Amino acid sequence: MQSVQVAHLKSHFSDILKMIKSDGEKFVIEYGKQHEKIAMLVPYDKSLEIEDERQFGIGKGKGSFTIKEDFSMSDEEFLGL
């Protein structure tokens, strides 16, 4: 995993993308004089597109719900306005 400053990323973006694609390299993006780590570029993984069912804290495995496709609610209704 490599770290890269924003200015370097901007000027070498295509080269960095090629390294990510071909070598699977990961890049941490640093920002500012303090080199604050703010983001990461990682190789795309198609399996990440498939979302698993979410589990809810202490209720994990104790219940479920389904939202029907024809469900609709305005922002005002949702906010109780």
C-alpha positions in Angstrom: 0.0 0.0 0.0 1.4 3.4 -1.0 0.6 6.9 0.3 0.2 9.7 -2.2 -0.4 13.4 -1.7 -3.3 15.1 -3.5 -1.1 17.2 -5.8 0.9 14.0 -6.9 -2.4 12.2 -7.4 -3.8 15.0 -9.6 -0.7 15.1 -11.8 -0.3 11.3 -12.1 -3.9 10.1 -11.9 -3.8 7.9 -15.0 -0.5 6.2 -14.0 -1.9 5.5 -10.5 -5.1 4.0 -12.0 -3.0 1.8 -14.3 -1.0 0.5 -11.2 -4.3 -0.2 -9.4 -5.7 -2.1 -12.4 -2.6 -4.1 -13.3 -0.9 -4.7 -10.0 -3.8 -4.5 -7.6 -1.9 -1.7 -5.7 -3.8 0.3 -3.0 -3.2 4.0 -2.4 -3.9 6.1 0.7 -4.6 9.7 -0.3 -3.1 12.2 2.0 -4.1 15.9 2.3 -2.5 19.0 3.7 0.8 19.8 5.4 0.0 17.3 8.1 -0.4 14.5 5.6 -3.8 13.7 7.0 -5.1 10.4 5.5 -8.5 11.1 4.0 -9.3 8.3 1.5 -8.1 5.2 -0.1 -8.1 4.0 -3.8 -8.4 0.2 -4.1 -9.0 -2.2 -7.0 -12.6 -2.6 -8.0 -14.2 -5.8 -6.8 -17.4 -6.8 -8.5 -18.4 -8.9 -5.5 -18.7 -5.7 -3.5 -21.7 -4.7 -5.6 -23.8 -7.5 -4.1 -25.1 -6.3 -0.8 -25.7 -8.7 2.0 -28.7 -8.4 4.2 -28.0 -6.0 7.0 -28.2 -7.2 10.6 -29.4 -4.8 13.3 -27.5 -4.7 16.6 -29.2 -6.4 19.6 -32.2 -7.4 17.4 -29.8 -9.4 15.1 -31.6 -12.5 14.0 -34.8 -11.7 16.0 -36.9 -10.1 13.3 -37.2 -8.9 9.8 -39.2 -6.5 7.6 -40.1 -6.0 4.0 -40.7 -2.8 2.1 -43.1 -3.4 -0.8 -42.1 -2.0 -4.3 -45.2 0.2 -4.4 -44.4 1.9 -1.1 -44.1 5.7 -1.3 -43.9 8.5 1.3 -43.2 12.2 0.8 -40.4 13.9 2.7 -43.0 15.8 4.7 -44.8 12.6 5.8 -41.5 11.0 6.7 -40.4 14.0 8.8 -43.9 14.3 10.4 -44.5 17.8 9.1 
